């Protein structure tokens, strides 16, 4: 844990000097399973027969005479998404489809979309798999079709078998209930962590019980997580002992984008997402430890140690409180030290108050236990569901869509364009031909979809949203 934690902090500090760009090399290779290669309809790529030995003729395929209409939504498909963006058009032309992006960015709008019976053909939904099937919203996805249309994705499933446990139907291993995206960002170096106003802690005379090392003018790093009881003591002091020295009780305790944070879960001895329990994959929300977390944080809320606005899910509110010195604790990641994060703390706080001291820790841990928020147990990212009313032919086209957007059809230019826009206009390769360099157009202006994917660069794979 300590090795990974320090590596993440080091990566973040290096990023304060340079913006981490992403190349499109290793993961763009179009590897396929063993077997005779055949042309993949609609993409120009090739795939083998699936591992069960089915030939291409036995796999459902899209109607070659039909231009499919695919409705889709994801995390970033918000109200400001512009229909007909360059990336959307590029995907449509490559796959002979028309994409309709359902603009449903927040959990509330997605809930409304699902409740109204208007679930898109496919998309990324932050819902439990049992709920999606109980509501008859999603359909199973035949394993042979995924192996045929998304062979590269299956390579990652083979390498990380827990992903099979997460996604396969426990009653029928020949079908998936949903699929995942892939990111090594949260596994290798984009590590969840929390930040404290260390100058407040020093002024209040709080002994953290961990070793602290200064690594820059403003940044200090703990060599371990803060025990849960000590964390509660700090939050109490931040609320009740006037840490900002205004003579008023105007500070808050626990601040974060939401209460569902791996850093908090770690204090109760479980991971966010899927946990390995007795050799089985268990979702965190069915565990006894999760119930203890709910009870513990309800007590903290009752005592006034949790920022009431945490329930809004708006991380900018917590950032604002950090920046105006009414919050001395917040959650982000080691990547918040990168130079691109100039509009969020800690960089905004350091710019405004040059003498501030900030402590980074890998999270909260149980008293006498270990931090469990340091990394995910697999590179799975997000849950991709297909509408229950989609037939097999259209499912084949949707899997082509998923494969193309995850891996760029094995073409580095396509892969880079899915992130940065039009080659030669929005980006170009650097002198080495391995790193895309963004030119004079902001990515957001191109409009983008939320496509969970492997994004290679710096020796680790990153994820980003189109």
PALO-605491 format. One line per field, with one value per residue (C-alpha): residue number from 1; x, y negated, z negated. Coordinates in steps of 0.001 Angstrom, whole numbers, plus 500000, padded with zeros to 6 digits. Layout:
N
seq	(NUM;...)
c1	(X;...)
c2	(Y;...)
c3	(Z;...)
//
This chain:
466
seq	(1;2;3;4;5;6;7;8;9;10;11;12;13;14;15;16;17;18;19;20;21;22;23;24;25;26;27;28;29;30;31;32;33;34;35;36;37;38;39;40;41;42;43;44;45;46;47;48;49;50;51;52;53;54;55;56;57;58;59;60;61;62;63;64;65;66;67;68;69;70;71;72;73;74;75;76;77;78;79;80;81;82;83;84;85;86;87;88;89;90;91;92;93;94;95;96;97;98;99;100;101;102;103;104;105;106;107;108;109;110;111;112;113;114;115;116;117;118;119;120;121;122;123;124;125;126;127;128;129;130;131;132;133;134;135;136;137;138;139;140;141;142;143;144;145;146;147;148;149;150;151;152;153;154;155;156;157;158;159;160;161;162;163;164;165;166;167;168;169;170;171;172;173;174;175;176;177;178;179;180;181;182;183;184;185;186;187;188;189;190;191;192;193;194;195;196;197;198;199;200;201;202;203;204;205;206;207;208;209;210;211;212;213;214;215;216;217;218;219;220;221;222;223;224;225;226;227;228;229;230;231;232;233;234;235;236;237;238;239;240;241;242;243;244;245;246;247;248;249;250;251;252;253;254;255;256;257;258;259;260;261;262;263;264;265;266;267;268;269;270;271;272;273;274;275;276;277;278;279;280;281;282;283;284;285;286;287;288;289;290;291;292;293;294;295;296;297;298;299;300;301;302;303;304;305;306;307;308;309;310;311;312;313;314;315;316;317;318;319;320;321;322;323;324;325;326;327;328;329;330;331;332;333;334;335;336;337;338;339;340;341;342;343;344;345;346;347;348;349;350;351;352;353;354;355;356;357;358;359;360;361;362;363;364;365;366;367;368;369;370;371;372;373;374;375;376;377;378;379;380;381;382;383;384;385;386;387;388;389;390;391;392;393;394;395;396;397;398;399;400;401;402;403;404;405;406;407;408;409;410;411;412;413;414;415;416;417;418;419;420;421;422;423;424;425;426;427;428;429;430;431;432;433;434;435;436;437;438;439;440;441;442;443;444;445;446;447;448;449;450;451;452;453;454;455;456;457;458;459;460;461;462;463;464;465;466)
c1	(500000;502723;504581;501474;500481;503859;503988;500633;501741;504981;503032;500815;503695;505403;502160;502338;505158;503853;500408;500110;499175;498169;499712;497894;500264;500008;496298;495406;496761;493882;494693;492285;491690;493104;491352;490836;490404;487351;486222;484161;481098;480951;484388;487008;488589;488997;488020;488258;485566;484648;486283;483345;484179;481245;481952;481180;478081;476626;477096;474214;475237;473667;471584;474096;471302;470133;471413;470805;469517;471263;470168;472779;473575;476434;477826;478852;475796;474531;472392;475384;476199;476026;474366;476313;479719;482820;483328;479700;479817;483089;481558;478392;480326;482597;479788;476931;474731;472836;473473;470965;472474;469953;470960;470849;473898;472890;471570;468234;467783;468838;466379;463633;464630;464427;461220;459500;460268;462620;465801;468151;469286;472504;474622;476482;474206;475179;472533;472772;472507;469723;467663;468099;466825;464057;462746;463090;465201;468242;468822;471539;474426;475530;479117;479862;478845;481126;484038;483405;482806;484916;487952;490257;487841;487803;491583;491261;488530;490869;493661;491388;488902;487089;485533;483833;482471;481075;479393;478467;474997;475505;472772;474072;477760;477069;475788;476761;474259;476256;479755;482382;484789;488498;490756;494095;493973;492489;494562;498075;498482;495255;494724;491870;493036;492064;493589;493705;494687;497851;498498;495138;496112;499427;497781;495211;497950;496470;498772;497877;499640;501376;504698;504522;507075;507292;507792;507307;506808;503131;502553;503068;502430;501445;502976;499684;495975;494385;492557;488776;488679;491406;489568;486450;488564;489955;486505;485229;488131;487616;483968;484193;487663;487785;490614;490439;490685;487742;486207;483091;481766;481822;483661;482450;483804;483494;483359;483394;481614;479213;479054;479714;483496;486026;488099;485208;484412;488020;487490;484911;487093;485656;486249;483956;482551;483215;484905;486401;484755;485590;486587;483350;482628;480415;479046;479804;476176;475244;478055;477654;480536;478478;475674;478190;479371;475791;475231;478574;478138;474543;475943;478557;475820;473717;476712;477127;480456;479340;478815;475025;475594;477421;474085;473860;476561;478160;481892;482374;480569;483213;485975;484535;484512;488119;489127;487401;488822;485574;486569;489835;489225;488190;488405;489814;492770;496497;495769;494530;498212;498557;498922;495599;493776;494397;490725;490342;492067;494744;496271;493683;494239;498012;497744;495462;497365;501041;501930;499232;500259;498342;498534;497758;496885;495767;492484;490833;491490;489831;491438;494304;493543;494756;493686;491393;490717;494062;493050;490345;490649;490233;490411;486632;485084;481382;478411;477302;473739;471722;467980;465774;463953;467065;467161;470291;470962;470911;472909;475624;475759;475852;478785;480565;479871;481299;484379;485068;484780;486821;489723;489584;489395;493107;494044;496085;494721;491136;491960;493480;490653;488096;489747;490991;488852;489938;493517;495395;492765;492429;495556;498665;501318;504472;507902;508109;504780;503611;502030;499035;499441;496290;496243;494017;490532;489249;488007;484729;483870;483763;481062;481836;480314;481067;482923;484835;488111;491755;493908;497612;500443;503357;503693;500229;496786;494537;490798;489127;485728;485179)
c2	(500000;497537;498150;497469;494472;492747;493497;491797;488704;488581;488761;485944;483698;484336;483290;479904;479117;480755;481686;485459;486177;489590;491538;494108;497015;500354;500557;499567;502865;504918;508226;511103;514539;517639;518853;517856;514127;512805;509327;507612;506101;502346;501621;502894;504876;508624;511052;514779;517287;517270;519552;521943;522762;520996;519798;516316;517651;518702;515302;512811;509975;506632;506348;504988;503184;501319;498113;498611;495947;496176;494109;493725;491910;491609;489563;486604;486599;483415;480531;478791;481719;480575;483001;483708;483232;484245;487369;488413;487980;489882;492861;492720;492709;495561;497850;496782;495800;492742;491936;490103;488914;488771;485762;487102;486024;486286;489221;487432;486994;490577;491805;489798;491187;494764;494230;492800;495927;494046;495982;495597;498589;498644;496578;496282;496419;496171;498671;502070;504981;506591;503401;503064;506606;506410;503374;505314;502532;504502;507604;510273;510200;513569;514321;515616;512257;510326;512653;512132;508379;507227;509555;506936;506342;510077;510076;507823;510053;513027;511142;510013;512876;510889;508954;512166;512637;509111;509283;512884;514154;516400;518709;518848;518279;518164;514610;511307;509166;506023;505076;502775;500208;500488;498093;498596;495002;495892;499057;497859;494193;492169;493026;491888;489878;487060;483722;481902;478395;479500;476014;476270;479668;478291;475218;477418;479693;482916;485963;487901;491114;491363;490236;487061;485964;482567;483019;479474;475961;476622;480366;482902;486637;489165;492616;494268;493601;491838;494142;493715;492522;489971;488836;488181;486263;484066;483377;482426;480012;478529;477814;476786;475340;472365;473658;470650;468277;466054;466172;467738;471245;471005;474152;477575;481066;483892;482468;484505;484791;487209;489613;492615;492343;495150;493102;493244;496887;497758;496639;499414;502045;502421;501161;499156;501233;504967;506685;510153;512006;515658;515992;514410;510994;508989;505513;503184;502291;505837;506101;505783;503321;500993;501045;500057;497192;495932;496029;494403;491534;490994;490419;487981;486112;485922;484416;481765;483098;483580;480694;480605;479718;482992;484537;482270;484259;481009;481203;477533;476607;478373;476826;473378;473990;475153;472092;469662;471454;472770;476410;478011;481462;482687;485711;485867;487915;487735;486351;483101;482155;482131;478816;479231;479102;475373;474593;476870;477316;477837;475759;472954;472822;472705;469877;467861;468584;469234;470222;472871;476374;479303;482933;485741;489190;492417;492317;493390;496812;498861;498483;500963;501897;501014;498579;500207;497226;497206;498914;500871;504640;504674;502143;502400;498961;498277;500474;500687;501957;502788;502105;505167;504489;504635;507695;509714;507999;504563;505873;506880;503292;501959;504251;502931;499448;500394;502028;499085;496490;498463;499329;497158;500130;500746;497460;495020;492030;493074;493776;490334;488627;490170;488167;485015;484392;483910;484721;481722;479339;480207;482302;483696;486265;485055;485522;489104;489954;491503;488628;486571;482842;480738;477671;474611;476031;477158;480752;479778;477528;480571;482252;485701;488938;490818;493848;495746;496889;497770;494730;495626;493322;492866;496614;496874;496936;493977;493524;490412;489394;488398)
c3	(500000;499033;502319;504432;502291;502595;506336;506781;504878;506867;510128;508948;507972;511296;512948;511199;513603;516785;518048;518381;521984;523261;526099;528176;528475;526693;525971;529496;530818;532158;530511;531183;529681;531289;534397;537969;538428;540254;541164;538490;540151;540047;538608;541018;538180;537944;535204;534643;534022;530347;527808;527782;531387;532990;536493;537712;539446;536082;534446;534863;537172;538040;541199;543774;545617;542524;540958;537252;534897;531505;528525;525820;522589;520144;517298;519467;521728;520123;521283;522829;525129;528751;531151;534308;532695;534610;532506;532792;536560;536806;535002;537104;540378;539289;538161;540455;537526;536316;532659;530492;527213;524388;522313;518789;516859;513182;511201;510862;514617;515282;512636;514333;517721;516463;514485;517566;519569;521899;521285;524286;526291;524299;521959;518684;515663;512009;510946;509314;511678;509636;509793;513560;514100;511496;513361;516655;518116;519275;521369;521063;523542;524996;524122;527622;529092;526741;527527;531233;531338;528357;528242;526755;523893;523214;522919;519894;518461;518829;517095;514258;513655;510961;513837;514952;511435;511552;514933;515796;514971;511903;513198;516768;517465;521200;520851;519283;517442;518256;519415;517968;519274;518516;516643;514962;513821;510429;510114;510882;510078;509943;506306;504070;501107;498795;497877;494534;493551;491816;490427;488626;487218;485963;484428;482672;481313;482704;482729;485879;484947;488345;489747;491835;494430;496124;499860;501169;499838;499145;499368;496597;496936;494271;494549;493592;493240;490277;487854;487763;484147;484869;488012;485921;483381;486183;487633;484157;483718;487188;486334;482682;481987;484373;486600;488971;485989;486862;483406;484931;485365;489146;490245;491399;490916;493436;496972;500169;503529;501791;498869;501134;501009;500868;498440;495929;496665;495884;492284;491972;493624;497123;500651;502854;505699;505716;502771;502732;499853;499383;503028;504249;505702;503329;503981;501086;500435;499332;496768;492999;493029;495210;492653;489963;492156;492539;488790;488030;490461;489346;485869;487225;489059;485904;484080;486782;488041;491660;494062;494671;498338;498953;499971;503042;504838;506022;505442;506305;503076;500997;503109;502479;498723;498820;500836;498444;495372;493942;494600;493632;495074;498523;500791;504280;505588;506080;509550;507973;507708;511504;513291;515120;511748;511337;510676;507656;504307;503288;506108;505776;502019;502387;504899;502622;499406;500240;496660;496280;495190;496701;495624;498074;496707;498424;496514;493284;491784;489041;485627;485669;489291;492780;495483;498048;500305;502032;505273;507037;507156;510932;513782;514333;514745;515060;515959;519593;519951;523063;523200;522680;525960;528154;530433;531244;534576;533013;530060;532524;533810;530238;529445;532544;531206;527805;529320;531637;528901;526392;528657;531762;534151;533557;535290;533151;535105;534377;530760;530296;532169;529825;527045;528719;531798;535389;536253;537621;536250;532580;532099;533764;532932;531203;532771;531503;533109;529840;527926;529121;528529;528228;530459;530136;529575;526193;526205;524585;527511;529765;527713;526392;525235;522038;523342;520708;522218;521894;522525;522748;521789;519369;518954;517383;518886;518262;518677;519928;521276;524850)
//
